[in-house]
């Protein structure tokens, strides 16, 4: 059976329903029938768009990354300053976590429990995410704002890791101890100050072979 294209309204409806079901029940405790009921479609309709439950989970990830990457690229066009771009990037990531709690729950918790995703999925969308960070750092280097002696691969993953960890903690906290807006500002300050060129006479050895 040929899987339908993912541009239809019904596809989007199923994605939204699955996100809500996975967030509330957990991926392994959820059934395709639960998703169909939430989306108000027949069980068989799900299989017109997705191969199985794992395929739905991966599709949620891909859809969310597409939305985020598109939003980020459009927003970053408004700024020419690399430091400001990095702050905007971090802020947008955490804003989407706060504004889309079901999506955040699925991506931060449920996705990590899928052995199929962790072992088999070619994370091209995640690579595109990291490339945005690398491009911001490279722009900063070309403008003489950031240190040239930096490993882009390591730094892009370090920035992602820090933002991802704070998003995960915020989701798990029953009583929020901080706002994600304040968190974004602090993370941005730490990384921007670390990336900036040292003043004359100082040296920083950050290149990893």
N, C-alpha and C positions, 0 to 999 in steps of 0.2 A: 504494500500500500504506500502510495506517495504521500509524504507529510506535507500538509498545506503550508503556504508561505506565512511568515510571521507578521504580516502587515495588516491583518484584518482586525476589526473591532473585537471579534469574539476571542481571538488570540490574546489580545490585551486584557480582556475580561478574565480569562483563565489565569493569566500570569498574576493579576492582582488578587484573585481568589486564592491561588496556591500560596502566595506570599503570606496572606493572612492566616491560612490554615496551618502552614508550616511554623509560623511564629507562635501561634497559640498552642498547637498540639505537639510540635516537634516533628522533624522530618520522618523519623522512623515510626512514629505513632500515627502518622497521617495516612489516609487511604485515598486513592484516586476518586472514590465515591464521595469522600468528604469535599474534595476540590470541586467536583461536578456540582454538588449540592450548593456550595457557596457561590459558584459562578452561575447557578441556575441553568445548567445545560445537562444533557444526557451523558451518562458515563462514557458511552462510545464516542461522543464528540471530542473528548480529551485526546483520544488516540488519532484523531485527524490532524492534530497539531504537534503531538509529542509521542515519542516512542515508549516512554515509561516515566516513572516518578523521578528517577535520577535526571532524565532529560529535562524535566520541568525545572528542577533545582538549578541545573546548569544554565537554563534559559533565563531564569530570574537573575542570575549573576551577570550574564551577558547583557541583558536588557538594562540592568541597573548601571553597569559600566558604560554602556552607550550613552545613557542619559547624563551621567556624571561627566564623561569626557567631552560631550557636546557642550554642556553648560560651562565647564571650565574654559574650554577654548574660546568660547564666545565672550566670557567675562574677562579673560586675560588680554583680549584685544584692546580693552579700554586703558591699559597701562603699558608704559614703555620701561618702567623701572623694575629691574629684576627682583630687588628685595620686596617691593610691593606685590609683585606677581607671586612670589613664594608665600607671602602672608595670605593673599587672596585664595591661593590653592588650598592651603591648610584650612582656612575659614570655610570654604565651600564644602570640603569633605565633611567637616564636623557639622555644618548646617544641615546637610542632607541626612545625616544620622539623626539629628534632632527632629527634623520635619517628617521623616519617614521611619517611625519606630519599627513597624513590621518588617520593612526591607532591611533595616539595620540588624534586627534580631536574626533574620535568616542568614544574612551575609557574614555576620560576626560569629554566630554560634552554630547554626545548623549546617552551613556549608562546610565548616571544618570537620564535621562528623561524617562526611561522605567520603569513604575510601576511594570510590570511583573517581570523584572529582580530584582528590589530592594526588592520586597515582596516575590517572589516565588522561586528564584533560590538558590540552595544549592551551596554556593561559595567554593567548595572544592579547586578549583585552587587558589583562593585568600588565603585560609588557608595554602596551600603549599608555597606560597610566604612569608607569615608571619613566617612560620617554618624555612625558610632559615635564616631570621634575628635572630630568637631565637637561632638557632644552633650556629651562629657566636658569640652571646653574651655568650652562655654557654661555648664555647671554650675559650673565653677570661677569663671567671671566673675560669675555670679549670687550666688555665696557670698562674693564679694570676695577670692577666693584668687588668681585670675589677672587679668592686665591686661585691661581692657576694650577697649583700643585695639589689637586684633589682627584680622588677616584670617583668618577660619576656613578659607576655601578654600585659601589658601597654606599655612597651618600644618598642616592635615590631610594635604596632599600631601607636605609636607616631612618630617613624622613617618613617613609611609608610606615615602618614599624612603630615609630613613636606615635604617629597619628592614629594608627590602627589600635594600638594598645590603649590609648586614652578613650577611644570610642567604645572599645569593648568594656572597659571598667565602668564607663558612664552608663552603659546599657544594663550591666549587672547590678549596679548600685540601686538599692531600693529607695534610699534617701540620698538625693543628689547633693553632694558637698560643694559642687562648683558648677558654673555654667560652661557650656561648650564654647561660648564666645570668648570667655576669659581664658579658657584652656588654649584656644587657637592662638590668641595673642602671645601667651607665654611660650608656646612651642615655636612660633614664628621668630620671636626675639632670640631664643636660644640658637636656632639654626642660622639665622641671618648673621648674628654676631660671630658665630663660629666660622661661617663661610667668608666673611669679609677679610680683605687683605690686612695683614698686620701693619702697624705703623713702622716707620723707618727704624732699622736696627733690630727688629724682632724677626724671628723665623718660626715657621710652623712646618713640621714634617708629617704630612697626613697621607702621602701617596702610599698605597699598598700594592706591592708587586704581584 
